[in-house]
Amino acid sequence: MKLKLHTDFDLLSLGVPDSLLIPFVGNDNEEYSEGRLYAHTYDEYCRVGAEYIELTTIEECDACLFPIYYNPLWISAGYPDIRIQKFIDFVKNSQKKLLIFLGHDVPVVEVNIPNAIVFSGAINKSTQASNVYSYPHFFADLLTYNKTPFVARPKSGLPVVGFCGYAPPLEIKLSKEKAVSFLKLTANYLGIMKLFPDKIAHSYRARAVIGLGKSKGILTNFRIKSNFAFGPTGQLNTGNTTESDVEFRRNFINNIIESDYTLCIRGIGNNSIRFFETICCGRIPVFVNTDSVLPFDHIIDWKRLCVWVEEKDVDNIDKVVIEFHNSISNKDFISRQNELRKIWEEYFSPVGFYKNLKLFL
């Protein structure tokens, strides 16, 4: 059954169009062009999106859609154009719900629109409002990079934990960046960072990598980057790497595929792209919960599906992983991977998420 939405195309000139509308308005965002990191993300959604989403009148719709990503700065600065307030008032008077999407690394602020259903990628569970939900990062099916079907890994003797990413101060050359990240890591160990959640950045990553790396009961498959993931061209990179962007992306994916588990932990925002990349590859995330909210947590039991590590237990992350690995049979280990891959296809691919958007109404 299609989800019927009403929106106002006149507002598209005021910001970045919501990706839900791509099958209807096209996608001229350079970030998704050929050769870029997110190329082909919406190919399948463009092909079948009209089977699940229908744009219609205010009278016939199930809900309305704010057509561009909502800017939190509007809360204090006001709307840049009177048309925005007119559309919001129009929807309110219709007594229909208004779907609003924020960015992924943008902390949720109070969107003072009573009939709004708000989606954000960086929610703190302790302050989550009842009308605010998490939504996934979108990307093309990662298995297409190797042009191979999904294959679950058999359980290994010792758990293999992978991580390909940036975890300062680890692998950073002596510099101001290294000094600052070292101070943040020290403050994290001392518990001071809890008082400044916006400053946490990648300090938990380094702490978790250190915890896993010191364990004799775990085989690590780490590829620690010397710089932040996204370079000036929007691609993933490792600083002084000799790989091309495509080669690096493929090696990033293979790091997940060739590991039993992948460390998934927040970066600048309280969310992890790597979490969604891991389940796309059908592997089990080692998820460090930093007061996080995962998509569809009202219907998916993430604590059962992942190796779930609470923030307070991050220094014992190796013990949590080993205990999980020793408790699961090979049959269940393989079954868990199949289940996670199916969840990505059914809920977290662009097609999967948007066809299930009705579950939030």
Kinemage of the C-alpha trace (Angstrom):
@kinemage 1
@onewidth
@group {chain A} dominant
@subgroup {mainchain}
@vectorlist {calphas} color= white
{ca met a 1} P 0.000 0.000 0.000
{ca lys a 2} L 1.438 3.387 -1.020
{ca leu a 3} L 2.187 6.157 1.440
{ca lys a 4} L 0.438 9.264 0.143
{ca leu a 5} L 2.296 12.510 0.846
{ca his a 6} L 1.658 16.154 0.122
{ca thr a 7} L 4.449 18.716 -0.172
{ca asp a 8} L 5.200 22.165 -1.583
{ca phe a 9} L 7.668 22.199 -4.488
{ca asp a 10} L 7.962 25.996 -4.271
{ca leu a 11} L 10.179 25.528 -1.193
{ca leu a 12} L 12.803 23.480 -3.037
{ca ser a 13} L 14.719 26.604 -3.999
{ca leu a 14} L 15.303 27.400 -0.313
{ca gly a 15} L 17.490 24.436 0.581
{ca val a 16} L 18.619 20.887 -0.186
{ca pro a 17} L 15.696 18.696 -1.336
{ca asp a 18} L 14.869 15.786 0.935
{ca ser a 19} L 16.144 12.532 -0.596
{ca leu a 20} L 12.625 11.075 -0.416
{ca leu a 21} L 11.768 13.318 -3.367
{ca ile a 22} L 14.623 12.206 -5.632
{ca pro a 23} L 12.444 9.877 -7.794
{ca phe a 24} L 10.108 12.806 -8.402
{ca val a 25} L 12.453 15.794 -8.777
{ca gly a 26} L 15.767 14.191 -9.759
{ca asn a 27} L 19.134 14.467 -8.041
{ca asp a 28} L 21.627 17.131 -9.122
{ca asn a 29} L 23.709 16.940 -5.925
{ca glu a 30} L 27.352 16.556 -6.989
{ca glu a 31} L 27.958 14.293 -3.983
{ca tyr a 32} L 26.028 11.539 -5.786
{ca ser a 33} L 27.629 11.948 -9.212
{ca glu a 34} L 29.605 9.233 -10.991
{ca gly a 35} L 32.936 8.519 -9.338
{ca arg a 36} L 31.949 10.036 -5.991
{ca leu a 37} L 31.591 8.115 -2.751
{ca tyr a 38} L 27.773 8.022 -2.840
{ca ala a 39} L 27.293 7.425 -6.569
{ca his a 40} L 24.351 5.097 -7.391
{ca thr a 41} L 22.898 5.420 -3.872
{ca tyr a 42} L 19.395 6.115 -5.169
{ca asp a 43} L 19.398 4.156 -8.431
{ca glu a 44} L 17.031 1.449 -7.174
{ca tyr a 45} L 14.875 3.920 -5.272
{ca cys a 46} L 14.450 6.006 -8.434
{ca arg a 47} L 13.401 2.888 -10.297
{ca val a 48} L 10.755 1.655 -7.824
{ca gly a 49} L 10.084 4.605 -5.495
{ca ala a 50} L 6.751 5.440 -7.108
{ca glu a 51} L 5.529 1.973 -6.098
{ca tyr a 52} L 5.700 2.990 -2.423
{ca ile a 53} L 5.368 6.785 -2.380
{ca glu a 54} L 2.640 8.848 -4.044
{ca leu a 55} L 2.531 12.637 -4.069
{ca thr a 56} L -1.001 13.916 -3.845
{ca thr a 57} L -3.270 16.683 -2.556
{ca ile a 58} L -3.561 17.814 1.050
{ca glu a 59} L -7.061 16.308 1.192
{ca glu a 60} L -6.005 12.831 0.026
{ca cys a 61} L -2.619 12.506 1.731
{ca asp a 62} L -1.693 10.387 4.760
{ca ala a 63} L 0.833 13.020 5.859
{ca cys a 64} L 2.776 16.002 4.544
{ca leu a 65} L 6.476 16.323 3.837
{ca phe a 66} L 8.679 19.332 4.493
{ca pro a 67} L 10.463 19.175 1.132
{ca ile a 68} L 13.950 20.364 2.163
{ca tyr a 69} L 16.221 19.440 5.065
{ca tyr a 70} L 15.262 21.476 8.101
{ca asn a 71} L 17.966 23.868 9.293
{ca pro a 72} L 18.243 23.984 13.128
{ca leu a 73} L 19.550 27.553 12.876
{ca trp a 74} L 16.036 28.561 11.932
{ca ile a 75} L 15.031 27.988 15.555
{ca ser a 76} L 16.906 31.104 16.656
{ca ala a 77} L 17.341 33.013 13.394
{ca gly a 78} L 13.836 32.574 12.016
{ca tyr a 79} L 12.766 31.238 8.636
{ca pro a 80} L 14.578 32.752 5.634
{ca asp a 81} L 11.378 32.983 3.613
{ca ile a 82} L 7.764 33.596 4.596
{ca arg a 83} L 6.693 30.675 2.363
{ca ile a 84} L 8.087 28.227 4.911
{ca gln a 85} L 5.846 29.504 7.697
{ca lys a 86} L 2.877 29.576 5.331
{ca phe a 87} L 3.366 25.916 4.421
{ca ile a 88} L 3.786 24.907 8.074
{ca asp a 89} L 0.596 26.763 9.012
{ca phe a 90} L -1.234 25.269 6.037
{ca val a 91} L -0.340 21.740 7.147
{ca lys a 92} L -1.204 22.495 10.779
{ca asn a 93} L -4.649 23.750 9.793
{ca ser a 94} L -5.230 20.566 7.805
{ca gln a 95} L -4.582 18.534 11.003
{ca lys a 96} L -2.147 16.324 9.069
{ca lys a 97} L 1.263 15.193 10.337
{ca leu a 98} L 4.341 16.909 8.876
{ca leu a 99} L 7.445 14.790 8.220
{ca ile a 100} L 10.662 16.771 8.794
{ca phe a 101} L 14.223 15.541 8.200
{ca leu a 102} L 17.343 17.021 9.797
{ca gly a 103} L 20.938 16.196 8.889
{ca his a 104} L 22.866 13.257 10.349
{ca asp a 105} L 25.471 15.060 12.428
{ca val a 106} L 23.156 17.826 13.553
{ca pro a 107} L 22.186 17.546 17.245
{ca val a 108} L 18.434 17.522 17.613
{ca val a 109} L 16.951 20.795 18.722
{ca glu a 110} L 13.332 21.354 19.629
{ca val a 111} L 11.407 21.720 16.395
{ca asn a 112} L 8.484 23.716 17.717
{ca ile a 113} L 5.885 22.363 15.304
{ca pro a 114} L 3.240 20.393 17.265
{ca asn a 115} L 2.171 18.134 14.396
{ca ala a 116} L 5.732 17.318 13.242
{ca ile a 117} L 7.382 13.891 13.062
{ca val a 118} L 11.105 14.664 13.112
{ca phe a 119} L 13.923 12.442 11.806
{ca ser a 120} L 17.527 12.971 12.812
{ca gly a 121} L 20.680 10.888 12.664
{ca ala a 122} L 22.252 12.228 15.868
{ca ile a 123} L 19.823 11.747 18.752
{ca asn a 124} L 20.633 11.377 22.439
{ca lys a 125} L 18.358 8.749 23.975
{ca ser a 126} L 18.158 10.555 27.317
{ca thr a 127} L 16.647 13.662 25.712
{ca gln a 128} L 14.723 12.067 22.828
{ca ala a 129} L 11.289 13.611 22.350
{ca ser a 130} L 8.359 11.307 21.633
{ca asn a 131} L 7.988 12.644 18.078
{ca val a 132} L 11.693 12.351 17.143
{ca tyr a 133} L 13.130 9.270 15.435
{ca ser a 134} L 16.479 8.144 14.084
{ca tyr a 135} L 16.983 7.425 10.396
{ca pro a 136} L 19.841 5.679 8.566
{ca his a 137} L 22.688 6.871 6.397
{ca phe a 138} L 22.035 5.942 2.778
{ca phe a 139} L 24.525 4.513 0.297
{ca ala a 140} L 24.544 2.057 -2.599
{ca asp a 141} L 24.670 -1.643 -1.732
{ca leu a 142} L 28.316 -2.130 -0.729
{ca leu a 143} L 28.420 -5.674 -2.079
{ca thr a 144} L 28.255 -4.293 -5.606
{ca tyr a 145} L 31.847 -3.055 -5.257
{ca asn a 146} L 33.116 -6.615 -5.469
{ca lys a 147} L 30.228 -7.776 -7.659
{ca thr a 148} L 29.703 -10.793 -5.412
{ca pro a 149} L 26.602 -12.038 -3.595
{ca phe a 150} L 26.299 -11.937 0.169
{ca val a 151} L 28.054 -14.835 1.905
{ca ala a 152} L 28.014 -15.287 5.677
{ca arg a 153} L 31.296 -16.027 7.441
{ca pro a 154} L 31.632 -19.223 9.470
{ca lys a 155} L 32.508 -18.648 13.114
{ca ser a 156} L 36.245 -18.476 13.723
{ca gly a 157} L 38.146 -19.774 16.745
{ca leu a 158} L 39.045 -16.329 18.047
{ca pro a 159} L 36.795 -13.367 17.236
{ca val a 160} L 38.152 -11.169 14.436
{ca val a 161} L 37.222 -7.526 15.027
{ca gly a 162} L 37.704 -5.075 12.170
{ca phe a 163} L 37.914 -1.312 12.015
{ca cys a 164} L 39.001 0.894 9.137
{ca gly a 165} L 38.871 4.526 10.112
{ca tyr a 166} L 40.109 7.572 11.956
{ca ala a 167} L 40.787 7.275 15.698
{ca pro a 168} L 43.001 10.171 16.808
{ca pro a 169} L 45.498 10.441 18.455
{ca leu a 170} L 46.352 6.950 17.150
{ca glu a 171} L 48.525 6.959 14.008
{ca ile a 172} L 48.598 10.769 13.933
{ca lys a 173} L 51.947 12.479 13.406
{ca leu a 174} L 53.204 14.850 16.092
{ca ser a 175} L 51.135 17.986 15.605
{ca lys a 176} L 48.551 20.256 17.209
{ca glu a 177} L 45.884 17.804 16.063
{ca lys a 178} L 47.621 14.955 17.885
{ca ala a 179} L 48.021 17.041 21.051
{ca val a 180} L 44.373 18.112 21.095
{ca ser a 181} L 43.087 14.588 20.423
{ca phe a 182} L 45.401 13.200 23.132
{ca leu a 183} L 43.929 15.663 25.633
{ca lys a 184} L 40.410 14.671 24.582
{ca leu a 185} L 41.254 10.991 24.998
{ca thr a 186} L 42.699 11.663 28.460
{ca ala a 187} L 39.598 13.639 29.391
{ca asn a 188} L 37.475 10.757 28.117
{ca tyr a 189} L 39.262 8.287 30.388
{ca leu a 190} L 38.781 10.674 33.322
{ca gly a 191} L 35.048 10.954 32.613
{ca ile a 192} L 35.256 14.678 31.903
{ca met a 193} L 34.014 14.314 28.321
{ca lys a 194} L 30.576 13.287 29.554
{ca leu a 195} L 30.123 16.900 30.615
{ca phe a 196} L 30.883 18.132 27.102
{ca pro a 197} L 29.175 15.701 24.692
{ca asp a 198} L 29.596 18.051 21.710
{ca lys a 199} L 33.384 17.852 22.173
{ca ile a 200} L 33.667 14.039 22.366
{ca ala a 201} L 34.524 13.760 18.649
{ca his a 202} L 36.540 10.568 18.052
{ca ser a 203} L 37.891 10.032 21.578
{ca tyr a 204} L 35.659 7.019 22.229
{ca arg a 205} L 36.923 5.406 19.031
{ca ala a 206} L 40.515 5.578 20.201
{ca arg a 207} L 39.552 4.256 23.631
{ca ala a 208} L 37.710 1.285 22.125
{ca val a 209} L 40.501 0.518 19.631
{ca ile a 210} L 43.022 0.525 22.483
{ca gly a 211} L 40.810 -1.765 24.543
{ca leu a 212} L 40.457 -4.272 21.734
{ca gly a 213} L 44.075 -4.069 20.635
{ca lys a 214} L 45.498 -5.016 24.028
{ca ser a 215} L 43.480 -8.236 24.252
{ca lys a 216} L 45.108 -11.600 23.625
{ca gly a 217} L 41.700 -13.196 23.101
{ca ile a 218} L 40.856 -11.128 20.010
{ca leu a 219} L 42.330 -10.939 16.527
{ca thr a 220} L 42.226 -7.345 15.340
{ca asn a 221} L 41.843 -6.346 11.705
{ca phe a 222} L 42.549 -2.644 12.171
{ca arg a 223} L 43.388 -0.092 9.493
{ca ile a 224} L 43.781 3.162 11.368
{ca lys a 225} L 43.717 6.271 9.199
{ca ser a 226} L 46.064 9.211 9.587
{ca asn a 227} L 43.355 11.748 8.803
{ca phe a 228} L 39.628 12.365 8.893
{ca ala a 229} L 37.588 10.079 6.656
{ca phe a 230} L 36.189 12.582 4.188
{ca gly a 231} L 38.718 14.442 2.104
{ca pro a 232} L 38.168 17.535 -0.072
{ca thr a 233} L 36.595 15.464 -2.851
{ca gly a 234} L 34.139 13.788 -0.479
{ca gln a 235} L 35.909 10.446 -0.740
{ca leu a 236} L 37.211 8.184 2.008
{ca asn a 237} L 40.967 8.337 2.287
{ca thr a 238} L 43.891 7.400 4.546
{ca gly a 239} L 46.136 10.399 4.192
{ca asn a 240} L 49.353 9.174 2.597
{ca thr a 241} L 47.724 6.151 0.952
{ca thr a 242} L 48.765 5.283 -2.605
{ca glu a 243} L 45.346 3.801 -3.314
{ca ser a 244} L 42.816 5.400 -5.584
{ca asp a 245} L 39.487 6.436 -4.072
{ca val a 246} L 37.780 3.400 -5.584
{ca glu a 247} L 40.500 1.065 -4.306
{ca phe a 248} L 40.284 2.508 -0.847
{ca arg a 249} L 36.498 2.210 -0.746
{ca arg a 250} L 36.788 -1.417 -1.815
{ca asn a 251} L 39.422 -2.103 0.853
{ca phe a 252} L 37.229 -0.376 3.442
{ca ile a 253} L 34.374 -2.706 2.526
{ca asn a 254} L 36.627 -5.758 2.511
{ca asn a 255} L 37.796 -4.859 6.009
{ca ile a 256} L 34.201 -5.365 7.120
{ca ile a 257} L 33.582 -8.485 5.032
{ca glu a 258} L 36.813 -10.138 6.176
{ca ser a 259} L 36.022 -9.604 9.876
{ca asp a 260} L 33.604 -11.428 12.169
{ca tyr a 261} L 32.686 -8.152 13.836
{ca thr a 262} L 33.236 -4.461 13.118
{ca leu a 263} L 33.691 -1.765 15.734
{ca cys a 264} L 30.878 0.785 15.329
{ca ile a 265} L 31.171 3.857 17.504
{ca arg a 266} L 30.253 7.507 17.246
{ca gly a 267} L 32.390 10.168 15.592
{ca ile a 268} L 31.674 13.894 15.510
{ca gly a 269} L 27.927 13.280 15.709
{ca asn a 270} L 26.293 10.732 18.001
{ca asn a 271} L 25.852 8.196 15.216
{ca ser a 272} L 27.900 5.758 13.152
{ca ile a 273} L 27.801 5.420 9.363
{ca arg a 274} L 29.901 2.293 9.832
{ca phe a 275} L 27.023 0.651 11.723
{ca phe a 276} L 24.858 0.717 8.599
{ca glu a 277} L 27.770 -0.263 6.362
{ca thr a 278} L 28.429 -3.278 8.593
{ca ile a 279} L 24.898 -4.638 8.489
{ca cys a 280} L 24.764 -3.952 4.737
{ca cys a 281} L 27.705 -6.361 4.436
{ca gly a 282} L 25.902 -8.834 6.677
{ca arg a 283} L 28.371 -8.646 9.534
{ca ile a 284} L 27.785 -8.168 13.245
{ca pro a 285} L 28.428 -4.699 14.697
{ca val a 286} L 30.247 -4.216 17.976
{ca phe a 287} L 28.113 -1.227 18.885
{ca val a 288} L 29.232 1.112 21.667
{ca asn a 289} L 26.148 2.808 23.062
{ca thr a 290} L 26.902 6.465 23.798
{ca asp a 291} L 23.328 7.431 24.731
{ca ser a 292} L 22.456 6.514 21.146
{ca val a 293} L 19.247 5.933 19.213
{ca leu a 294} L 19.188 3.445 16.341
{ca pro a 295} L 16.516 3.498 13.606
{ca phe a 296} L 13.406 1.370 14.078
{ca asp a 297} L 14.402 0.608 17.684
{ca his a 298} L 10.687 0.421 18.455
{ca ile a 299} L 10.411 -2.771 16.362
{ca ile a 300} L 13.996 -4.124 16.082
{ca asp a 301} L 15.780 -5.648 19.109
{ca trp a 302} L 19.242 -4.247 18.474
{ca lys a 303} L 20.674 -5.521 21.751
{ca arg a 304} L 19.986 -9.058 20.587
{ca leu a 305} L 21.378 -8.562 17.096
{ca cys a 306} L 24.596 -6.687 17.940
{ca val a 307} L 27.458 -7.085 20.349
{ca trp a 308} L 26.119 -4.341 22.579
{ca val a 309} L 28.641 -2.435 24.693
{ca glu a 310} L 27.479 0.235 27.096
{ca glu a 311} L 29.574 3.385 27.311
{ca lys a 312} L 30.600 2.587 30.888
{ca asp a 313} L 31.982 -0.781 29.769
{ca val a 314} L 34.112 0.506 26.898
{ca asp a 315} L 37.379 -0.378 28.668
{ca asn a 316} L 36.155 -3.971 28.916
{ca ile a 317} L 34.993 -4.101 25.311
{ca asp a 318} L 37.277 -7.069 24.594
{ca lys a 319} L 35.638 -9.112 27.350
{ca val a 320} L 32.147 -8.305 26.012
{ca val a 321} L 33.141 -9.428 22.516
{ca ile a 322} L 34.806 -12.634 23.733
{ca glu a 323} L 31.815 -13.522 25.910
{ca phe a 324} L 29.439 -13.033 22.987
{ca his a 325} L 31.631 -14.996 20.586
{ca asn a 326} L 31.950 -17.922 23.000
{ca ser a 327} L 28.208 -18.001 23.656
{ca ile a 328} L 27.007 -18.211 20.042
{ca ser a 329} L 27.004 -21.381 17.967
{ca asn a 330} L 28.290 -21.452 14.407
{ca lys a 331} L 24.735 -22.011 13.177
{ca asp a 332} L 23.415 -18.985 15.071
{ca phe a 333} L 26.458 -16.923 14.065
{ca ile a 334} L 25.666 -17.511 10.394
{ca ser a 335} L 21.948 -16.977 10.978
{ca arg a 336} L 22.642 -13.642 12.699
{ca gln a 337} L 24.589 -12.392 9.686
{ca asn a 338} L 21.791 -13.379 7.319
{ca glu a 339} L 19.269 -11.613 9.542
{ca leu a 340} L 21.293 -8.391 9.638
{ca arg a 341} L 21.752 -8.365 5.872
{ca lys a 342} L 18.014 -8.813 5.405
{ca ile a 343} L 17.302 -5.990 7.879
{ca trp a 344} L 19.483 -3.633 5.836
{ca glu a 345} L 17.671 -4.598 2.638
{ca glu a 346} L 14.212 -4.344 4.199
{ca tyr a 347} L 14.636 -1.259 6.397
{ca phe a 348} L 17.860 0.655 5.766
{ca ser a 349} L 18.389 0.748 2.020
{ca pro a 350} L 16.699 3.834 0.545
{ca val a 351} L 13.903 1.662 -0.832
{ca gly a 352} L 13.551 -0.217 2.448
{ca phe a 353} L 13.402 2.867 4.630
{ca tyr a 354} L 10.964 4.845 2.523
{ca lys a 355} L 8.583 1.951 1.966
{ca asn a 356} L 8.449 1.532 5.750
{ca leu a 357} L 8.065 5.237 6.509
{ca lys a 358} L 4.384 4.619 7.177
{ca leu a 359} L 5.376 2.774 10.377
{ca phe a 360} L 6.085 6.150 11.994
{ca leu a 361} L 2.601 7.574 11.385
